[in-house]
């Protein structure tokens, strides 16, 4: 994907949309810059992290009523501490 110009068209993402896509595929890092997740692979959007890890967070890290809408970097760090192979 090419970085868009300042003015977007219907055929091209806006600069904000472009930056969002970059963040989705970029590594997730903690406050110290340590990589805790390598980033999504192109084509993996169909089974995004919300669904892939939901049951693990509900049944291993938290309780079954935990909801992915509350996911933050702190949840990723907790998972990395408790079960490093998950994240």
C-alpha positions, 0 to 999 in steps of 0.5 A: 500500500502506498502512503496517500497524499494529504487529500484522499479520494474514494479510491485511496485511503485517507492519511488517518486510514493509512496510519490505522492499517499500519498500526494493525499490522505493526508489532504491539509494544509495551510502555518500554518498547518491548515487542509483545505481539509481532503484529497481524499477518495480511489476510488474518483479519477474518479471525482477528485477535478479538475472536482468536483470544477471547476464550483464552482470556475468558477461561484462563486469565479472567472469568467467562463474563470478560468481554473483548471490548475492554481489552487494553495493553494491560491485558496483553501484558498480564497474558504475557506474564501468565502464559507467555506462549499466548501473546 
